Amino acid sequence: MTDHTSSPWHRATAGLLFVLAALWIYLVWNAPIDRVQGVVQKILYVHPPTAFAMYLGFVLTGVGGALYLWRGDARYDRFAASSAEVGVLFAVLMLLSGPIWAKGTWGKWWSWDLRLTLTLVQFMVYVAYLLLRSFTEGSERAARFAAVYGIIGVVLIPLNYFAIDLAAGRSIHPENLGDGSLGEGMRAPFWAGVVTSLTAFAYLLVRRLEVGGLRAEAAHREAHDALGAEG
């Protein structure tokens, strides 16, 4: 069996991720402190970047599901499942960082704001997706159903992102980030956070795909050995 952990690719990507994370931490540490929110505002450099990684994971879940329905190749099904797992991980990070920021800014951990509610619903939708897959692993019918489920779930992403606009001024969230949203000294740590978050997503996704491939190979060998024993 190949030792994927010590491969040059993994060492290189892990090194790149370490450098990006170190740069991001340095930039966040030296970023200016907001005059209104104080130091808690620095969660800006964590919360939206993890949201972007979450969105990417759930979009790729739908893409993988669509390719599986089109081609019928189990590799696309594994890609969809792996993307959902990593996407849910970043959703957890976003849901943990958001209330901390909310408590420091709004004085309360949670509010049934439209965006917050849709974010929680989106998280639960993909947790349900993973539970469905875990209870029906190996079933082609379940894989096809999960593919359709994952495609439909993508609809929640634009709803979530544009929830502030849909709320028509009734949202406690500020407007979505635009050209003038980031003050002086905030752009570099923010975009460093985005790049680091997406790089971490890519790294974890590739590793999860490798685990899925090894599991598929093991299952295939077991099935082959079982047929040989019966013969």
N, C-alpha and C positions, 0 to 999 in steps of 0.2 A: 504494500500500500504506500502511495506517495505521501511524504510528509509535507503537506501544504503549509503548515505553520512556519516552517523555516525556509520557504522558497524565496528567491531573490525579489520576486514581485511583492510578496507580503512585507518583507523587510523594508523595501523602498516605499511602499504606500504607508506603512505604519510610521516610518520616519518622516514622510511628508506631512502626515496628519499631526504628528508631534510638533513639528516646526510651526505649522499653521496655528495650532492651539496655543503654543507659547507666544506667538506674535499677537494673537487675538487677546490673550490675557494681559499682555503688556499694554496694548492699546486701550483696553477697557480700564485698566488700573490708572492710566494717565489721562483718560478722557475727562473733560470738565464736569463738575457737579452741577446739576440743574438747580437754578435759583429758587424754583417753585417746589419741585418734588424732592429735592435733596438727592442723597446717594442712591435711594431706591430706584431712581430713574434709570440707573445703569442696567436694570433688568431688560431694558430696551434692546440691549446687545445680546440677549439670550432668547427672549420670548418670541419675537417675530422670526428670527432665524430658524428656531425649532419648528415654528408653524410652517415655514416654507418647505422644510424637509418632510413634514407630515403630509402636506399637500402633494409633494412629489411622490411619496410612497403610495398614496391612494390613487393618484393618476396612473401610476405604473401598474397598480393592481388591476385597474380597468383595462389598460392596454394589454397586459398579459392575458386577461380573461378573453378579450376579443380575439387575440391571436390563437388562443387555444380552441375557441369555437370555430375559427376559420380553418386552422391547420390540423387540429386534433393531436398535436404533439404535446406529450406530457411535460416537456421542458418549459413550455409557456405556462402551464398550470403551476409548476413549481416556482416560476418567476413571479406569478401573480401572488401566490401565497407568501413568498419571501418578502415581496414588496409591502404586503399588508402588515407582516410582523414588524418590520423595521419602521414602517409608518406609524404603527400603534406605539412603538417605543418613543418616538419623537412626540407623539400626541400626549403621552404621559408627562414628558418633560415640559411641554407647553402648558398643560393643565396644572402642573405643580408651580411653575414660575409665575403664571398669570395671577393667581390669588395673592401671592406675596406682593406683587406690584400693586394689585387692587387694594390690599389692606393699607399699604403705605400711601396710596394716592387718594382713594375714595373712602378710606376708613372702615371698609368691610371686606371680608374674604371673597364673597360671592354675591352676585346679583343676577336675577333672571332676565338679564339683558338679552336682546335677540341674538347677538353674536355669541355670547356665552352659552346660551341655550342650544344653538345650532352646533357649536363646537362639542358640547357634551353629547348631543345626539349623534354626531358624526363619529365620535370616539366609540360610543356604544354599538353603532352599526358595524364597525370593523372588528370590534371585540367579538360580536356575534358571528361575523364572518369566520374568524379564527376558530371559534368554538365549533361551528358547523364543520369545518374541515377536520378538526381534531377528533370529532366523534364519528366521522365517515371516511377516514383516511383510506385511500386505495380504491374508492368507488368512483367509477367513471361518471355515473349519473350525478353523484354529488359534486364532482368536479365541474360538470357542465352547469349545474345549478349555481354553484359558487361563482362561476365565471359571469353569469348573467347578473347575479347579486352584486358583484364587484363593479360591473359596468354601470348599473343603476346608481350605485353609491357615489359615483363621480359627480352626479348632479348636485350633491350637497356641497361640493367645493366652491363653485361660484356663488351659491347661496350664502355660504359662510363668509366668503371674502367681501361680498357686496352687502352684507347684512346691515352695515352702518347706513348705507344709502337707502336700503329698503325700509329702515326704521324711521326715515324722514325726520331726523332731528330728535327722536325719542331715545336714542342710544346713549349710554353713558361713556361709550368708547369715543375717543377722538377720531377724526377722519383717517382714512387709510393714508399711508405714507406717500408723499409726493415730493416734487423737486424741492420745495421749500420747507419740508417737515423737519429736516435734521439741521440743528444749529451748528455753529462753528465748533470744530473739533469732534463732531459726532459721526461724520460720514465714515472715516477710516475704521473705527472700532465696529460700527454697525455692519459694514460690508465684509470686514474680516470675520465677523460672526456668521454671516450668511455663507461665505466660502467655506469656513471650517465646518459648519453644520452640514452643508451639502456634501463635502468631502467625507465626513464621518458617515453620512448616509450611504454613499457609494461603497465605502470600505465595508461596512456592516452588511450591505446587500450582497456583495460578492462573496463574503465569507458564508453568509446564510445560504446562498445558492450552492456553494461547494458542499455544505453539510447536506442539503437536500439531494444533491447528486450522489453523494456517498450512500445515503439511505436508500435511494432508488437502486443503486448497484447491488447493495446488500440484499434488498428484497428480491431483485431479479435472480441473484445467485441462490437464495433460499428456495424460490419457486422452481428453479432449474434442478436443484438437488432433490427436491421433493418428487419431481417428475421422474428423475433418474431412479430414485428408490422404489417408486411404484412400478417402474418398468422392470 
